[in-house]
Amino acid sequence: MMKQWLDIADEIKQIYSGKEFVPLHEPTLGEKESEYVTDCIKSGWVSSVGKYVDQFEKQLAEYVGVKRAVAVVNGTAALHVALKMAGVQPGDEVFMPSLTFVATANAASYLQAVPHFVDVSKETLGLDPYKLEKHILEIGEMKNGELINKNTGRIIRTVVPMHTFGHPVDIDQLLIVCKRYNLALVEDAAESLGSLYKGKHTGSFGVAGAVSFNGNKIITTGGGGAILTNDEELADYAKHITTTAKIPHRWEYNHDELGYNYRMPNLNAALGCAQLEKIEYFVSSKRALVNKYKLIFENFDGVSVFEEGTQVKSNYWLQTLMIDRKNHKLEKVLEVLNAYGIMARPVWTPMHKLSIFENSPQSNLEVTNYLAESLINIPSTPLKGEEE
Ligand SMILES: *Cc1c(COP(=O)(O)O)cnc(C)c1O
């Protein structure tokens, strides 16, 4: 008899030792987390000052291979500041995928800039550099070294690729387009900590990168994020404006520009230090999981397990199925899996379909629309003793 979705649900449960409910992604917390957090509480330094923030920033920068990391309250705040570092001005347009979490588009909007949506690639699930250039040739013109959208008159200075579910975009090709049109690259690497493109960590390629440590991400600080950069001066600037732009002084409160209270509390950083020690295990375990899913869906018509491309190493943050709608109804698949205790969910509603962004400029978005109706995520929590 042909395998049914109920059988699939059963097999997924078996991967997770027969659990009644299998969530999409659970944080893995242990002794080390308790130890560091307890140490933090005992020290009394739970808030905006303390050794764990410095330690976490240092270890994170080392891990990713960038000069500096600045820890902040969440990934959205990191993106907001990273875009500011890249020089995004009010009234600018910012190229980004429509197939992303709302934070990418929100961050640009916080700076009174306008998201400009560009289509993605079926191979990477991220921004398609060839489509980007084709679109630029249609709508753009260079004036005094700046790219102008001929239709709106606005300047476009920045591109924000997002490494969907941990899969790196085609960075080399994107950098070529950036150079040709004088665009600054800011990576939304919120989902891709631990993913490599040609051996280099995502988040380290542009002016700045943003990562997230929300509870569902590959490592968590409860809530948190960080800005990554190789530019010491920009890192200092990021630190300054994320700590209310206060001029250091023993007792005086002076602030030299509009600042933000975005600093990560010490308590969260303590959790982050413990989590960072385990990241290689998380990545390795998630990479092993894809092979289990491939076995489950072998010979199952109309479904393919999304796999990393060549020259990249994905952290496989969320496991992804591509469903052929000719064979399966997406709604039905989601209904069966969720009813049977397997948490599964579709990808985000694309940004150009949200009322807040429906008037934003956009390229042809056919692949985005196709993927939005074809992708689902399935349980992806790392498994103990199941590393690559
Ligand atoms: C998680 C995420 C963010 C940032 O999220 P926070 O919840 O603010 O930490 C940004 N972009 C993408 C694509 C994300 O998945």
The ligand as an SDF file (V2000), in Angstrom:
LIG
                    3D

 15 15  0  0  0  0  0  0  0  0999 V2000
   14.1060   35.3930   13.8790 C   0  0  0  0  0  0  0  0  0  0  0  0
   14.3080   36.3130   12.7330 C   0  0  0  0  0  0  0  0  0  0  0  0
   14.6520   37.6680   12.9040 C   0  0  0  0  0  0  0  0  0  0  0  0
   14.8240   38.3540   14.2240 C   0  0  0  0  0  0  0  0  0  0  0  0
   13.9360   37.9570   15.1530 O   0  0  0  0  0  0  0  0  0  0  0  0
   13.8870   38.3870   16.6860 P   0  0  0  0  0  0  0  0  0  0  0  0
   12.6880   37.6260   17.1360 O   0  0  0  0  0  0  0  0  0  0  0  0
   13.6800   39.8700   16.7160 O   0  0  0  0  0  0  0  0  0  0  0  0
   15.1340   37.9800   17.3780 O   0  0  0  0  0  0  0  0  0  0  0  0
   14.8900   38.4340   11.7630 C   0  0  0  0  0  0  0  0  0  0  0  0
   14.8070   37.9020   10.5350 N   0  0  0  0  0  0  0  0  0  0  0  0
   14.4950   36.6130   10.3340 C   0  0  0  0  0  0  0  0  0  0  0  0
   14.4540   36.0880    8.9550 C   0  0  0  0  0  0  0  0  0  0  0  0
   14.2210   35.7730   11.4250 C   0  0  0  0  0  0  0  0  0  0  0  0
   13.8970   34.4880   11.2000 O   0  0  0  0  0  0  0  0  0  0  0  0
  1  2  1  0
  2  3  1  0
  2 14  2  0
  3  4  1  0
  3 10  2  0
  4  5  1  0
  5  6  1  0
  6  7  2  0
  6  8  1  0
  6  9  1  0
 10 11  1  0
 11 12  2  0
 12 13  1  0
 12 14  1  0
 14 15  1  0
M  END
$$$$
